[in-house]
Amino acid sequence: MRHGCGRVVFPIVIKLIYIRGKNSEIGNAMKTPLLHALQPFPRILFSVLLIISCLLIFFLGGILLAIPFFNLSLSEILSLLSDYANPQAVSLLKYLQIIQEVGIFIVPPLLAAFLFATKPLQYLKLTHSPRWESWVLATIIMITSIPAISQLIILNEAMQLPSWLARMEEWMKNAEDQAKVLTEAFLEVDSTGGFLLNLLMIAILPAIGEELLFRGLFQRLFNEWFGNIHIAILLAGFLFGAMHLQFYGILPRAVLGILFGYLFYWSGSLWIPIFAHFLNNAVAVTVSFLERQGVIGISLEEFGNTDSLLLILSSFVVTAGALFLFRHLGFATNKRITL
């Protein structure tokens, strides 16, 4: 009986071990991200397609939701999209701006990270907490760089295209003027609630979304593709500048994008460029609001502008020195980001 029992039990044990092993293999396969095996360039192409898809889905969804939310017909909504002088149109455009920030800049990189990596938040470098020194230096860098960035804006605005590109230049100027009118319409708020909404729309969401997309996702993918972090930072910075579709602001925005890229690379955390990006945009929102309230006597266009050569040179030198410290003092637990 014992011999017969052993003959029966042993195959059962072997079968159970085999089944458990197969289940383990299935479980591991299920844990492997769907697009984990994709190479860098196909990942870039997929990310672009994902952004376009999310743009269409969120834009159409936002328009459809706006019909009951604003109690407007579809034709009325479409007619309001270019009427910047209408308060209802500005409210509608702010709503669509928020939808766009979420749909284009936040959702695609998060989805891509979940499809590319087993630990998506770690993939985007959102799990590392920088030391307090990194936050302080990032603040110093953003404040001291204001006069330098202002000079880049002036330089960019003075650029002229060749005569054979006159039509393109005219189109870009018109687009720039329209963007300026829309920005001014957004910033024309006198209540604390309007100010906080602008902070959310212009500072918080763009800082999170644009850094997720350009630094967290594209800078990483470019580095994986080219094998050179500096090329990756330059490409991501240029895309960041060009994304706004404003030629007369592309130079300072590209420089800011490159600055954010190096802050990301040296700190090892996406939270530092998110914070720096937020500071840059929040200053603009705050200065505009305080000027409208009569608290300060300087406009947003004048803020940071100076004719003092000493102040301009000091801005470049102090910013460069702060960046040098940021790079060499090893503030982050992981001194360099591993992309």
Sequence and secondary structure as in RCSB ss.txt:
>XXXX:A:sequence
MRHGCGRVVFPIVIKLIYIRGKNSEIGNAMKTPLLHALQPFPRILFSVLLIISCLLIFFLGGILLAIPFFNLSLS
EILSLLSDYANPQAVSLLKYLQIIQEVGIFIVPPLLAAFLFATKPLQYLKLTHSPRWESWVLATIIMITSIPAIS
QLIILNEAMQLPSWLARMEEWMKNAEDQAKVLTEAFLEVDSTGGFLLNLLMIAILPAIGEELLFRGLFQRLFNEW
FGNIHIAILLAGFLFGAMHLQFYGILPRAVLGILFGYLFYWSGSLWIPIFAHFLNNAVAVTVSFLERQGVIGISL
EEFGNTDSLLLILSSFVVTAGALFLFRHLGFATNKRITL
>XXXX:A:secstr
 HHHHHHHHHHHHHHHHHHHHHHHHHHHHHHS TTTT  HHHHHHHHHHHHHHHHHHHHHHHHHHHHHHHT  HH
HHHHHTT TT HHHHHHHHHHHHHHIIIIIIHHHHHHHHHH SSHHHHTT S    HHHHHHHHHHHHHTHHHHH
HHHHHHHH    GGGHHHHHHHHHHHHHHHHHHHHHH   SHHHHHHHIIIIIIHHHHHHHIIIIIIIIHHHHHH
HS HHHHHHHHHHHHHHHT  GGGHHHHHHHHHHHHHHHHHHS THHHHHHHHHHHHHHHHHHHHHHTTS S  T
TTTT    HHHHHHHHHHHHHHHHHHHHTT SSSSS   
